[in-house]
Amino acid sequence: MAKLEVLYRRNLYTLAISLAKSSEIGDAGVADIHRRYGDYLYSKGDYDGAMDQFVRTLGYVQPSYVIRKVRDCASLLERCVGANK
């Protein structure tokens, strides 16, 4: 969908998710948007938000992708907490 590509380029993922849910894109398509959104949040350092998005993709993307991303997020969060002590 061309509209979704425009929203991706502008990092408007919540709007893309809403649009996808109201269209014929299906659950797998919505999960792909959650994956993209998770990747975006991860790149911006929002690891909690990224983990939330990655968990929403379970059952639609390869489990190894989700596990790796969640593990990486958890590791980064632990390092941040440890650095503040």
C-alpha atoms as a printed R data frame, in Angstrom:
   type eleno elety resid chain resno      x       y      z
1  ATOM     1    CA   MET     A     1  0.000   0.000  0.000
2  ATOM     2    CA   ALA     A     2  1.414   3.357 -1.049
3  ATOM     3    CA   LYS     A     3 -0.169   5.147  1.921
4  ATOM     4    CA   LEU     A     4  1.676   2.891  4.350
5  ATOM     5    CA   GLU     A     5  5.019   3.559  2.643
6  ATOM     6    CA   VAL     A     6  4.500   7.294  3.116
7  ATOM     7    CA   LEU     A     7  3.706   6.752  6.792
8  ATOM     8    CA   TYR     A     8  6.814   4.575  7.211
9  ATOM     9    CA   ARG     A     9  9.040   7.249  5.687
10 ATOM    10    CA   ARG     A    10  7.613   9.781  8.132
11 ATOM    11    CA   ASN     A    11  7.930   7.366 11.083
12 ATOM    12    CA   LEU     A    12  4.171   7.529 11.705
13 ATOM    13    CA   TYR     A    13  3.879   3.922 12.779
14 ATOM    14    CA   THR     A    14  0.912   4.265 15.145
15 ATOM    15    CA   LEU     A    15 -1.061   5.858 12.335
16 ATOM    16    CA   ALA     A    16  0.098   3.088  9.974
17 ATOM    17    CA   ILE     A    17 -1.101   0.463 12.461
18 ATOM    18    CA   SER     A    18 -4.507   2.141 12.721
19 ATOM    19    CA   LEU     A    19 -4.805   2.357  8.944
20 ATOM    20    CA   ALA     A    20 -3.772  -1.269  8.526
21 ATOM    21    CA   LYS     A    21 -6.279  -2.504 11.102
22 ATOM    22    CA   SER     A    22 -9.091  -0.705  9.297
23 ATOM    23    CA   SER     A    23 -8.092  -2.091  5.893
24 ATOM    24    CA   GLU     A    24 -7.746  -5.525  4.356
25 ATOM    25    CA   ILE     A    25 -4.057  -5.889  5.222
26 ATOM    26    CA   GLY     A    26 -4.584  -8.750  7.686
27 ATOM    27    CA   ASP     A    27 -2.918  -9.711 10.938
28 ATOM    28    CA   ALA     A    28  0.420 -10.594  9.321
29 ATOM    29    CA   GLY     A    29  0.591  -7.141  7.725
30 ATOM    30    CA   VAL     A    30 -0.164  -5.449 11.043
31 ATOM    31    CA   ALA     A    31  2.537  -7.575 12.691
32 ATOM    32    CA   ASP     A    32  5.019  -6.415 10.050
33 ATOM    33    CA   ILE     A    33  4.235  -2.795 10.945
34 ATOM    34    CA   HIS     A    34  4.791  -3.594 14.624
35 ATOM    35    CA   ARG     A    35  8.164  -5.110 13.644
36 ATOM    36    CA   ARG     A    36  9.129  -1.988 11.689
37 ATOM    37    CA   TYR     A    37  7.978   0.211 14.567
38 ATOM    38    CA   GLY     A    38  9.991  -1.893 17.005
39 ATOM    39    CA   ASP     A    39 13.088  -1.544 14.819
40 ATOM    40    CA   TYR     A    40 12.548   2.215 14.689
41 ATOM    41    CA   LEU     A    41 12.129   2.527 18.473
42 ATOM    42    CA   TYR     A    42 15.158   0.306 19.025
43 ATOM    43    CA   SER     A    43 17.279   2.547 16.786
44 ATOM    44    CA   LYS     A    44 16.150   5.562 18.823
45 ATOM    45    CA   GLY     A    45 17.056   3.927 22.151
46 ATOM    46    CA   ASP     A    46 13.466   3.326 23.312
47 ATOM    47    CA   TYR     A    47 14.089  -0.282 24.307
48 ATOM    48    CA   ASP     A    48 10.935  -0.681 26.422
49 ATOM    49    CA   GLY     A    49  8.784   0.550 23.554
50 ATOM    50    CA   ALA     A    50 10.676  -1.631 21.094
51 ATOM    51    CA   MET     A    51 10.156  -4.738 23.224
52 ATOM    52    CA   ASP     A    52  6.431  -4.022 23.377
53 ATOM    53    CA   GLN     A    53  6.270  -3.840 19.585
54 ATOM    54    CA   PHE     A    54  8.392  -6.960 19.051
55 ATOM    55    CA   VAL     A    55  6.214  -9.006 21.390
56 ATOM    56    CA   ARG     A    56  3.184  -8.055 19.279
57 ATOM    57    CA   THR     A    57  4.795  -9.770 16.272
58 ATOM    58    CA   LEU     A    58  4.955 -13.208 17.898
59 ATOM    59    CA   GLY     A    59  3.308 -15.781 15.699
60 ATOM    60    CA   TYR     A    60  3.869 -13.752 12.538
61 ATOM    61    CA   VAL     A    61  7.611 -13.197 12.242
62 ATOM    62    CA   GLN     A    62 10.361 -15.706 12.881
63 ATOM    63    CA   PRO     A    63 10.638 -16.369 16.626
64 ATOM    64    CA   SER     A    64 14.429 -16.084 16.453
65 ATOM    65    CA   TYR     A    65 14.098 -12.465 15.303
66 ATOM    66    CA   VAL     A    66 11.848 -11.568 18.235
67 ATOM    67    CA   ILE     A    67 13.975 -13.486 20.740
68 ATOM    68    CA   ARG     A    68 17.174 -11.826 19.535
69 ATOM    69    CA   LYS     A    69 15.673  -8.340 19.676
70 ATOM    70    CA   VAL     A    70 14.092  -8.840 23.105
71 ATOM    71    CA   ARG     A    71 17.346 -10.320 24.433
72 ATOM    72    CA   ASP     A    72 19.350  -7.399 23.013
73 ATOM    73    CA   CYS     A    73 16.902  -4.896 24.541
74 ATOM    74    CA   ALA     A    74 17.064  -6.592 27.929
75 ATOM    75    CA   SER     A    75 20.859  -6.635 27.814
76 ATOM    76    CA   LEU     A    76 21.020  -2.933 26.974
77 ATOM    77    CA   LEU     A    77 18.554  -2.080 29.742
78 ATOM    78    CA   GLU     A    78 20.613  -4.039 32.270
79 ATOM    79    CA   ARG     A    79 23.741  -2.145 31.234
80 ATOM    80    CA   CYS     A    80 21.966   1.191 31.589
81 ATOM    81    CA   VAL     A    81 20.665   0.323 35.064
82 ATOM    82    CA   GLY     A    82 24.088  -0.967 36.097
83 ATOM    83    CA   ALA     A    83 25.755   2.232 34.913
84 ATOM    84    CA   ASN     A    84 23.450   4.336 37.108
85 ATOM    85    CA   LYS     A    85 24.370   2.498 40.311
